[in-house]
């Protein structure tokens, strides 16, 4: 752990500084010093100079100064030591373990907490949907996950009941890896009824969170985590959706992030392939063969890794 890690953990928990421009501002800082060399005092001096210089980053620098000065650094220092002893990895944005794809989204988290195999985040496809999916859809989502495993893909979802749980279980049953993005701290699996499933995911993939134990779970967290679910994925598949709810928010994030996006649209009209999802650029498919064709088509080219800015390449940030 270096002096910067607890500060980044504290800033990220504030949730109002998850913005690409924050990462860019820190990248400017790392031109002068590597992450391991940045003390709190040096960081504050750097930001105060940015405030004094004015310009478009002045207001952001001022917010960062206020945020840093209010952080309980002792808490985050102890917390990062605690999770390290539990073999949970802390991945700030300057770490090699931080997923490169998150650099491409408008509102990336400043860090992630990863309990499990960090490499399982490298080539994931999100399979998500409503908690109240029809039974025939849940059965097909299980098949989708199985097919993705056979394509050497990691299944990414949110560990909620319904489509999420079916996607995770399908990947596990196929002997593949799956990643669950949680709405709260990585040590607390929710909903409680999916704890056994979460324990299996930890052993056969990874549990991921962007917040520490200092941040409680609230309704907004279930929406905010969706941008990470799609953000770390190469594509987004919706197995079932209502007219409103979390799946629609996930569809919004997938559209905003310009991810290849697909919606299961069976022959039977059961009301869970709403037009508003298609309006967000989702392509429909009726069977596994059609999905495979879409995933391999020009519509969904393989997502090239976005390199961490070259300023960070010169540093050993791990």
Secondary structure as UniProt FT lines:
FT   HELIX           3..13
FT   HELIX           20..32
FT   HELIX           35..37
FT   HELIX           40..53
FT   TURN            56..57
FT   HELIX           58..69
FT   HELIX           73..85
FT   TURN            86..87
FT   STRAND          89..92
FT   TURN            93..94
FT   TURN            96..97
FT   HELIX           100..104
FT   TURN            106..107
FT   STRAND          111..116
FT   HELIX           118..121
FT   STRAND          124..129
FT   TURN            131..132
FT   HELIX           135..150
FT   TURN            151..152
FT   STRAND          154..157
FT   TURN            161..162
FT   HELIX           163..173
FT   TURN            174..175
FT   STRAND          178..181
FT   TURN            186..187
FT   HELIX           192..194
FT   HELIX           195..203
FT   STRAND          205..209
FT   TURN            213..214
FT   HELIX           219..231
FT   STRAND          233..240
FT   HELIX           246..256
FT   TURN            257..258
FT   STRAND          260..264
FT   HELIX           275..278
FT   TURN            279..281
FT   STRAND          283..285
FT   HELIX           288..295
FT   HELIX           298..300
FT   HELIX           310..313
//
